[in-house]
Amino acid sequence: MTDARRTAPPPPEVVYVADHRIACDGGGALGHPKVWYSLEDGKAECGYCDRMFVYDPQKARMDRQV
């Protein structure tokens, strides 16, 4: 008999952006079709890969410097 423990899925990746309109293609060679999102409420979740895009220009700028 196998151990049937269930683990929680990993949390979605959060990407901070400085624009109100962004595109997601899943990244890498095995991504997904490019889709565009409007961050009218300050955030949007990709329907394909579950990435969460959050409008925060200051954090987006810090992420680019790393």
PDB file of N, CA, C and O in Angstrom:
ATOM      1  N   MET A   1       0.844  -1.173   0.000  1.00  0.00           N
ATOM      2  CA  MET A   1       0.000   0.000   0.000  1.00  0.00           C
ATOM      3  C   MET A   1       0.897   1.247   0.000  1.00  0.00           C
ATOM      4  O   MET A   1       1.914   1.277   0.693  1.00  0.00           O
ATOM      5  N   THR A   2       0.528   2.260  -0.763  1.00  0.00           N
ATOM      6  CA  THR A   2       1.326   3.478  -0.859  1.00  0.00           C
ATOM      7  C   THR A   2       0.824   4.518   0.122  1.00  0.00           C
ATOM      8  O   THR A   2      -0.327   4.487   0.557  1.00  0.00           O
ATOM      9  N   ASP A   3       1.709   5.437   0.459  1.00  0.00           N
ATOM     10  CA  ASP A   3       1.359   6.528   1.361  1.00  0.00           C
ATOM     11  C   ASP A   3       0.639   7.596   0.544  1.00  0.00           C
ATOM     12  O   ASP A   3       1.225   8.175  -0.370  1.00  0.00           O
ATOM     13  N   ALA A   4      -0.595   7.855   0.858  1.00  0.00           N
ATOM     14  CA  ALA A   4      -1.412   8.777   0.057  1.00  0.00           C
ATOM     15  C   ALA A   4      -1.508  10.154   0.704  1.00  0.00           C
ATOM     16  O   ALA A   4      -2.586  10.747   0.734  1.00  0.00           O
ATOM     17  N   ARG A   5      -0.410  10.661   1.216  1.00  0.00           N
ATOM     18  CA  ARG A   5      -0.423  12.007   1.800  1.00  0.00           C
ATOM     19  C   ARG A   5      -0.648  13.030   0.698  1.00  0.00           C
ATOM     20  O   ARG A   5      -0.105  12.933  -0.402  1.00  0.00           O
ATOM     21  N   ARG A   6      -1.441  13.979   1.029  1.00  0.00           N
ATOM     22  CA  ARG A   6      -1.703  15.057   0.069  1.00  0.00           C
ATOM     23  C   ARG A   6      -0.926  16.296   0.513  1.00  0.00           C
ATOM     24  O   ARG A   6      -0.918  16.658   1.690  1.00  0.00           O
ATOM     25  N   THR A   7      -0.289  16.920  -0.435  1.00  0.00           N
ATOM     26  CA  THR A   7       0.439  18.144  -0.126  1.00  0.00           C
ATOM     27  C   THR A   7      -0.259  19.308  -0.803  1.00  0.00           C
ATOM     28  O   THR A   7      -0.855  19.157  -1.869  1.00  0.00           O
ATOM     29  N   ALA A   8      -0.178  20.454  -0.182  1.00  0.00           N
ATOM     30  CA  ALA A   8      -0.785  21.653  -0.754  1.00  0.00           C
ATOM     31  C   ALA A   8       0.024  22.077  -1.972  1.00  0.00           C
ATOM     32  O   ALA A   8       1.249  21.947  -1.979  1.00  0.00           O
ATOM     33  N   PRO A   9      -0.648  22.584  -3.000  1.00  0.00           N
ATOM     34  CA  PRO A   9       0.093  23.069  -4.166  1.00  0.00           C
ATOM     35  C   PRO A   9       0.930  24.282  -3.768  1.00  0.00           C
ATOM     36  O   PRO A   9       0.582  24.992  -2.825  1.00  0.00           O
ATOM     37  N   PRO A  10       2.027  24.522  -4.478  1.00  0.00           N
ATOM     38  CA  PRO A  10       2.855  25.681  -4.143  1.00  0.00           C
ATOM     39  C   PRO A  10       2.074  26.967  -4.399  1.00  0.00           C
ATOM     40  O   PRO A  10       1.199  26.996  -5.264  1.00  0.00           O
ATOM     41  N   PRO A  11       2.380  28.026  -3.660  1.00  0.00           N
ATOM     42  CA  PRO A  11       1.684  29.293  -3.890  1.00  0.00           C
ATOM     43  C   PRO A  11       2.047  29.836  -5.270  1.00  0.00           C
ATOM     44  O   PRO A  11       3.129  29.547  -5.782  1.00  0.00           O
ATOM     45  N   PRO A  12       1.159  30.616  -5.875  1.00  0.00           N
ATOM     46  CA  PRO A  12       1.467  31.161  -7.202  1.00  0.00           C
ATOM     47  C   PRO A  12       2.636  32.145  -7.134  1.00  0.00           C
ATOM     48  O   PRO A  12       2.861  32.801  -6.117  1.00  0.00           O
ATOM     49  N   GLU A  13       3.359  32.230  -8.227  1.00  0.00           N
ATOM     50  CA  GLU A  13       4.457  33.190  -8.335  1.00  0.00           C
ATOM     51  C   GLU A  13       3.856  34.593  -8.382  1.00  0.00           C
ATOM     52  O   GLU A  13       2.884  34.827  -9.100  1.00  0.00           O
ATOM     53  N   VAL A  14       4.425  35.523  -7.624  1.00  0.00           N
ATOM     54  CA  VAL A  14       3.970  36.913  -7.630  1.00  0.00           C
ATOM     55  C   VAL A  14       5.009  37.737  -8.375  1.00  0.00           C
ATOM     56  O   VAL A  14       6.197  37.701  -8.053  1.00  0.00           O
ATOM     57  N   VAL A  15       4.541  38.486  -9.382  1.00  0.00           N
ATOM     58  CA  VAL A  15       5.418  39.334 -10.181  1.00  0.00           C
ATOM     59  C   VAL A  15       4.960  40.773  -9.995  1.00  0.00           C
ATOM     60  O   VAL A  15       3.809  41.100 -10.284  1.00  0.00           O
ATOM     61  N   TYR A  16       5.855  41.640  -9.514  1.00  0.00           N
ATOM     62  CA  TYR A  16       5.536  43.052  -9.336  1.00  0.00           C
ATOM     63  C   TYR A  16       5.863  43.788 -10.626  1.00  0.00           C
ATOM     64  O   TYR A  16       6.937  43.611 -11.199  1.00  0.00           O
ATOM     65  N   VAL A  17       4.923  44.616 -11.078  1.00  0.00           N
ATOM     66  CA  VAL A  17       5.081  45.307 -12.354  1.00  0.00           C
ATOM     67  C   VAL A  17       4.845  46.803 -12.180  1.00  0.00           C
ATOM     68  O   VAL A  17       4.197  47.236 -11.227  1.00  0.00           O
ATOM     69  N   ALA A  18       5.379  47.587 -13.117  1.00  0.00           N
ATOM     70  CA  ALA A  18       5.249  49.035 -13.071  1.00  0.00           C
ATOM     71  C   ALA A  18       4.271  49.555 -14.115  1.00  0.00           C
ATOM     72  O   ALA A  18       4.122  50.768 -14.262  1.00  0.00           O
ATOM     73  N   ASP A  19       3.604  48.668 -14.839  1.00  0.00           N
ATOM     74  CA  ASP A  19       2.647  49.059 -15.870  1.00  0.00           C
ATOM     75  C   ASP A  19       1.268  48.509 -15.526  1.00  0.00           C
ATOM     76  O   ASP A  19       1.138  47.515 -14.812  1.00  0.00           O
ATOM     77  N   HIS A  20       0.245  49.177 -16.049  1.00  0.00           N
ATOM     78  CA  HIS A  20      -1.125  48.710 -15.804  1.00  0.00           C
ATOM     79  C   HIS A  20      -1.583  47.695 -16.846  1.00  0.00           C
ATOM     80  O   HIS A  20      -2.661  47.116 -16.708  1.00  0.00           O
ATOM     81  N   ARG A  21      -0.787  47.472 -17.878  1.00  0.00           N
ATOM     82  CA  ARG A  21      -1.112  46.476 -18.907  1.00  0.00           C
ATOM     83  C   ARG A  21       0.115  45.593 -19.081  1.00  0.00           C
ATOM     84  O   ARG A  21       1.205  46.083 -19.375  1.00  0.00           O
ATOM     85  N   ILE A  22      -0.066  44.290 -18.899  1.00  0.00           N
ATOM     86  CA  ILE A  22       1.063  43.365 -18.953  1.00  0.00           C
ATOM     87  C   ILE A  22       0.709  42.160 -19.820  1.00  0.00           C
ATOM     88  O   ILE A  22      -0.462  41.885 -20.083  1.00  0.00           O
ATOM     89  N   ALA A  23       1.746  41.452 -20.255  1.00  0.00           N
ATOM     90  CA  ALA A  23       1.562  40.227 -21.036  1.00  0.00           C
ATOM     91  C   ALA A  23       2.215  39.074 -20.288  1.00  0.00           C
ATOM     92  O   ALA A  23       3.233  39.249 -19.618  1.00  0.00           O
ATOM     93  N   CYS A  24       1.618  37.898 -20.410  1.00  0.00           N
ATOM     94  CA  CYS A  24       2.196  36.691 -19.815  1.00  0.00           C
ATOM     95  C   CYS A  24       2.224  35.602 -20.880  1.00  0.00           C
ATOM     96  O   CYS A  24       1.233  35.371 -21.573  1.00  0.00           O
ATOM     97  N   ASP A  25       3.375  34.934 -21.003  1.00  0.00           N
ATOM     98  CA  ASP A  25       3.483  33.812 -21.942  1.00  0.00           C
ATOM     99  C   ASP A  25       3.952  32.545 -21.228  1.00  0.00           C
ATOM    100  O   ASP A  25       4.333  31.565 -21.868  1.00  0.00           O
ATOM    101  N   GLY A  26       3.920  32.576 -19.905  1.00  0.00           N
ATOM    102  CA  GLY A  26       4.313  31.405 -19.131  1.00  0.00           C
ATOM    103  C   GLY A  26       5.808  31.268 -18.939  1.00  0.00           C
ATOM    104  O   GLY A  26       6.252  30.516 -18.071  1.00  0.00           O
ATOM    105  N   GLY A  27       6.586  31.975 -19.723  1.00  0.00           N
ATOM    106  CA  GLY A  27       8.039  31.914 -19.602  1.00  0.00           C
ATOM    107  C   GLY A  27       8.621  30.623 -20.150  1.00  0.00           C
ATOM    108  O   GLY A  27       7.983  29.572 -20.098  1.00  0.00           O
ATOM    109  N   GLY A  28       9.802  30.705 -20.661  1.00  0.00           N
ATOM    110  CA  GLY A  28      10.500  29.520 -21.155  1.00  0.00           C
ATOM    111  C   GLY A  28       9.926  28.974 -22.447  1.00  0.00           C
ATOM    112  O   GLY A  28       8.957  29.503 -22.992  1.00  0.00           O
ATOM    113  N   ALA A  29      10.538  27.913 -22.921  1.00  0.00           N
ATOM    114  CA  ALA A  29      10.141  27.308 -24.198  1.00  0.00           C
ATOM    115  C   ALA A  29       8.811  26.573 -24.113  1.00  0.00           C
ATOM    116  O   ALA A  29       8.118  26.431 -25.121  1.00  0.00           O
ATOM    117  N   LEU A  30       8.452  26.111 -22.942  1.00  0.00           N
ATOM    118  CA  LEU A  30       7.206  25.354 -22.790  1.00  0.00           C
ATOM    119  C   LEU A  30       6.131  26.184 -22.099  1.00  0.00           C
ATOM    120  O   LEU A  30       5.359  25.657 -21.298  1.00  0.00           O
ATOM    121  N   GLY A  31       6.077  27.457 -22.398  1.00  0.00           N
ATOM    122  CA  GLY A  31       5.105  28.350 -21.785  1.00  0.00           C
ATOM    123  C   GLY A  31       3.697  28.108 -22.308  1.00  0.00           C
ATOM    124  O   GLY A  31       3.282  26.964 -22.494  1.00  0.00           O
ATOM    125  N   HIS A  32       2.970  29.183 -22.543  1.00  0.00           N
ATOM    126  CA  HIS A  32       1.608  29.102 -23.057  1.00  0.00           C
ATOM    127  C   HIS A  32       1.396  30.264 -24.019  1.00  0.00           C
ATOM    128  O   HIS A  32       2.268  31.126 -24.125  1.00  0.00           O
ATOM    129  N   PRO A  33       0.267  30.317 -24.723  1.00  0.00           N
ATOM    130  CA  PRO A  33       0.030  31.444 -25.630  1.00  0.00           C
ATOM    131  C   PRO A  33       0.095  32.770 -24.868  1.00  0.00           C
ATOM    132  O   PRO A  33      -0.327  32.848 -23.714  1.00  0.00           O
ATOM    133  N   LYS A  34       0.622  33.803 -25.513  1.00  0.00           N
ATOM    134  CA  LYS A  34       0.712  35.114 -24.875  1.00  0.00           C
ATOM    135  C   LYS A  34      -0.688  35.674 -24.657  1.00  0.00           C
ATOM    136  O   LYS A  34      -1.510  35.710 -25.573  1.00  0.00           O
ATOM    137  N   VAL A  35      -0.939  36.106 -23.438  1.00  0.00           N
ATOM    138  CA  VAL A  35      -2.210  36.741 -23.087  1.00  0.00           C
ATOM    139  C   VAL A  35      -1.904  38.077 -22.426  1.00  0.00           C
ATOM    140  O   VAL A  35      -0.880  38.237 -21.760  1.00  0.00           O
ATOM    141  N   TRP A  36      -2.805  39.032 -22.618  1.00  0.00           N
ATOM    142  CA  TRP A  36      -2.641  40.375 -22.069  1.00  0.00           C
ATOM    143  C   TRP A  36      -3.640  40.589 -20.945  1.00  0.00           C
ATOM    144  O   TRP A  36      -4.779  40.128 -21.009  1.00  0.00           O
ATOM    145  N   TYR A  37      -3.195  41.297 -19.915  1.00  0.00           N
ATOM    146  CA  TYR A  37      -4.054  41.598 -18.773  1.00  0.00           C
ATOM    147  C   TYR A  37      -3.975  43.074 -18.440  1.00  0.00           C
ATOM    148  O   TYR A  37      -2.929  43.705 -18.591  1.00  0.00           O
ATOM    149  N   SER A  38      -5.103  43.619 -17.982  1.00  0.00           N
ATOM    150  CA  SER A  38      -5.189  44.978 -17.481  1.00  0.00           C
ATOM    151  C   SER A  38      -5.242  44.911 -15.965  1.00  0.00           C
ATOM    152  O   SER A  38      -6.035  44.153 -15.406  1.00  0.00           O
ATOM    153  N   LEU A  39      -4.426  45.677 -15.307  1.00  0.00           N
ATOM    154  CA  LEU A  39      -4.394  45.662 -13.850  1.00  0.00           C
ATOM    155  C   LEU A  39      -5.240  46.806 -13.299  1.00  0.00           C
ATOM    156  O   LEU A  39      -4.749  47.636 -12.534  1.00  0.00           O
ATOM    157  N   GLU A  40      -6.504  46.845 -13.688  1.00  0.00           N
ATOM    158  CA  GLU A  40      -7.397  47.921 -13.261  1.00  0.00           C
ATOM    159  C   GLU A  40      -7.593  47.924 -11.750  1.00  0.00           C
ATOM    160  O   GLU A  40      -7.732  48.990 -11.151  1.00  0.00           O
ATOM    161  N   ASP A  41      -7.607  46.765 -11.132  1.00  0.00           N
ATOM    162  CA  ASP A  41      -7.769  46.659  -9.678  1.00  0.00           C
ATOM    163  C   ASP A  41      -6.427  46.548  -8.965  1.00  0.00           C
ATOM    164  O   ASP A  41      -6.377  46.283  -7.764  1.00  0.00           O
ATOM    165  N   GLY A  42      -5.339  46.751  -9.708  1.00  0.00           N
ATOM    166  CA  GLY A  42      -4.016  46.672  -9.110  1.00  0.00           C
ATOM    167  C   GLY A  42      -3.396  45.292  -9.153  1.00  0.00           C
ATOM    168  O   GLY A  42      -2.244  45.116  -8.755  1.00  0.00           O
ATOM    169  N   LYS A  43      -4.155  44.299  -9.637  1.00  0.00           N
ATOM    170  CA  LYS A  43      -3.592  42.954  -9.750  1.00  0.00           C
ATOM    171  C   LYS A  43      -4.383  42.149 -10.768  1.00  0.00           C
ATOM    172  O   LYS A  43      -5.529  42.467 -11.086  1.00  0.00           O
ATOM    173  N   ALA A  44      -3.739  41.093 -11.273  1.00  0.00           N
ATOM    174  CA  ALA A  44      -4.384  40.181 -12.222  1.00  0.00           C
ATOM    175  C   ALA A  44      -3.699  38.830 -12.108  1.00  0.00           C
ATOM    176  O   ALA A  44      -2.495  38.753 -11.867  1.00  0.00           O
ATOM    177  N   GLU A  45      -4.470  37.770 -12.281  1.00  0.00           N
ATOM    178  CA  GLU A  45      -3.927  36.412 -12.221  1.00  0.00           C
ATOM    179  C   GLU A  45      -4.019  35.777 -13.600  1.00  0.00           C
ATOM    180  O   GLU A  45      -5.071  35.818 -14.239  1.00  0.00           O
ATOM    181  N   CYS A  46      -2.915  35.189 -14.060  1.00  0.00           N
ATOM    182  CA  CYS A  46      -2.894  34.530 -15.363  1.00  0.00           C
ATOM    183  C   CYS A  46      -3.778  33.288 -15.314  1.00  0.00           C
ATOM    184  O   CYS A  46      -3.664  32.465 -14.406  1.00  0.00           O
ATOM    185  N   GLY A  47      -4.642  33.167 -16.284  1.00  0.00           N
ATOM    186  CA  GLY A  47      -5.545  32.029 -16.359  1.00  0.00           C
ATOM    187  C   GLY A  47      -4.866  30.734 -16.773  1.00  0.00           C
ATOM    188  O   GLY A  47      -5.434  29.655 -16.608  1.00  0.00           O
ATOM    189  N   TYR A  48      -3.655  30.831 -17.311  1.00  0.00           N
ATOM    190  CA  TYR A  48      -2.917  29.634 -17.723  1.00  0.00           C
ATOM    191  C   TYR A  48      -1.983  29.124 -16.623  1.00  0.00           C
ATOM    192  O   TYR A  48      -2.055  27.961 -16.228  1.00  0.00           O
ATOM    193  N   CYS A  49      -1.111  30.001 -16.135  1.00  0.00           N
ATOM    194  CA  CYS A  49      -0.051  29.539 -15.222  1.00  0.00           C
ATOM    195  C   CYS A  49      -0.230  30.012 -13.782  1.00  0.00           C
ATOM    196  O   CYS A  49       0.606  29.714 -12.929  1.00  0.00           O
ATOM    197  N   ASP A  50      -1.287  30.731 -13.505  1.00  0.00           N
ATOM    198  CA  ASP A  50      -1.617  31.211 -12.153  1.00  0.00           C
ATOM    199  C   ASP A  50      -0.648  32.247 -11.600  1.00  0.00           C
ATOM    200  O   ASP A  50      -0.711  32.562 -10.411  1.00  0.00           O
ATOM    201  N   ARG A  51       0.245  32.786 -12.424  1.00  0.00           N
ATOM    202  CA  ARG A  51       1.100  33.876 -11.939  1.00  0.00           C
ATOM    203  C   ARG A  51       0.206  35.033 -11.520  1.00  0.00           C
ATOM    204  O   ARG A  51      -0.789  35.336 -12.178  1.00  0.00           O
ATOM    205  N   MET A  52       0.572  35.670 -10.423  1.00  0.00           N
ATOM    206  CA  MET A  52      -0.162  36.833  -9.952  1.00  0.00           C
ATOM    207  C   MET A  52       0.675  38.070 -10.251  1.00  0.00           C
ATOM    208  O   MET A  52       1.812  38.180  -9.793  1.00  0.00           O
ATOM    209  N   PHE A  53       0.117  38.991 -11.013  1.00  0.00           N
ATOM    210  CA  PHE A  53       0.789  40.242 -11.346  1.00  0.00           C
ATOM    211  C   PHE A  53       0.206  41.332 -10.456  1.00  0.00           C
ATOM    212  O   PHE A  53      -1.011  41.509 -10.393  1.00  0.00           O
ATOM    213  N   VAL A  54       1.086  42.061  -9.767  1.00  0.00           N
ATOM    214  CA  VAL A  54       0.666  43.100  -8.831  1.00  0.00           C
ATOM    215  C   VAL A  54       1.324  44.408  -9.241  1.00  0.00           C
ATOM    216  O   VAL A  54       2.535  44.468  -9.454  1.00  0.00           O
ATOM    217  N   TYR A  55       0.506  45.463  -9.351  1.00  0.00           N
ATOM    218  CA  TYR A  55       1.027  46.783  -9.703  1.00  0.00           C
ATOM    219  C   TYR A  55       1.688  47.401  -8.479  1.00  0.00           C
ATOM    220  O   TYR A  55       1.016  47.740  -7.505  1.00  0.00           O
ATOM    221  N   ASP A  56       2.994  47.545  -8.535  1.00  0.00           N
ATOM    222  CA  ASP A  56       3.769  48.189  -7.476  1.00  0.00           C
ATOM    223  C   ASP A  56       5.086  48.649  -8.103  1.00  0.00           C
ATOM    224  O   ASP A  56       6.070  47.908  -8.097  1.00  0.00           O
ATOM    225  N   PRO A  57       5.106  49.880  -8.649  1.00  0.00           N
ATOM    226  CA  PRO A  57       6.296  50.354  -9.364  1.00  0.00           C
ATOM    227  C   PRO A  57       7.580  50.293  -8.541  1.00  0.00           C
ATOM    228  O   PRO A  57       8.644  49.988  -9.079  1.00  0.00           O
ATOM    229  N   GLN A  58       7.490  50.581  -7.242  1.00  0.00           N
ATOM    230  CA  GLN A  58       8.697  50.570  -6.413  1.00  0.00           C
ATOM    231  C   GLN A  58       9.267  49.157  -6.281  1.00  0.00           C
ATOM    232  O   GLN A  58      10.474  48.969  -6.433  1.00  0.00           O
ATOM    233  N   LYS A  59       8.429  48.169  -6.002  1.00  0.00           N
ATOM    234  CA  LYS A  59       8.911  46.790  -5.889  1.00  0.00           C
ATOM    235  C   LYS A  59       9.377  46.262  -7.244  1.00  0.00           C
ATOM    236  O   LYS A  59      10.333  45.489  -7.311  1.00  0.00           O
ATOM    237  N   ALA A  60       8.711  46.673  -8.322  1.00  0.00           N
ATOM    238  CA  ALA A  60       9.116  46.239  -9.664  1.00  0.00           C
ATOM    239  C   ALA A  60      10.519  46.750  -9.970  1.00  0.00           C
ATOM    240  O   ALA A  60      11.335  46.028 -10.543  1.00  0.00           O
ATOM    241  N   ARG A  61      10.796  47.978  -9.593  1.00  0.00           N
ATOM    242  CA  ARG A  61      12.115  48.570  -9.828  1.00  0.00           C
ATOM    243  C   ARG A  61      13.174  47.824  -9.013  1.00  0.00           C
ATOM    244  O   ARG A  61      14.271  47.572  -9.512  1.00  0.00           O
ATOM    245  N   MET A  62      12.855  47.471  -7.764  1.00  0.00           N
ATOM    246  CA  MET A  62      13.811  46.738  -6.921  1.00  0.00           C
ATOM    247  C   MET A  62      14.058  45.339  -7.472  1.00  0.00           C
ATOM    248  O   MET A  62      15.188  44.853  -7.420  1.00  0.00           O
ATOM    249  N   ASP A  63      13.017  44.673  -8.004  1.00  0.00           N
ATOM    250  CA  ASP A  63      13.179  43.333  -8.582  1.00  0.00           C
ATOM    251  C   ASP A  63      14.122  43.358  -9.777  1.00  0.00           C
ATOM    252  O   ASP A  63      14.884  42.413  -9.979  1.00  0.00           O
ATOM    253  N   ARG A  64      14.084  44.421 -10.567  1.00  0.00           N
ATOM    254  CA  ARG A  64      14.944  44.522 -11.751  1.00  0.00           C
ATOM    255  C   ARG A  64      16.404  44.721 -11.373  1.00  0.00           C
ATOM    256  O   ARG A  64      17.297  44.350 -12.135  1.00  0.00           O
ATOM    257  N   GLN A  65      16.656  45.304 -10.199  1.00  0.00           N
ATOM    258  CA  GLN A  65      18.026  45.582  -9.770  1.00  0.00           C
ATOM    259  C   GLN A  65      18.725  44.345  -9.231  1.00  0.00           C
ATOM    260  O   GLN A  65      19.954  44.322  -9.157  1.00  0.00           O
ATOM    261  N   VAL A  66      17.985  43.331  -8.859  1.00  0.00           N
ATOM    262  CA  VAL A  66      18.585  42.131  -8.255  1.00  0.00           C
ATOM    263  C   VAL A  66      19.325  41.320  -9.273  1.00  0.00           C
ATOM    264  O   VAL A  66      19.891  40.279  -8.941  1.00  0.00           O
TER     265      VAL A  66
END
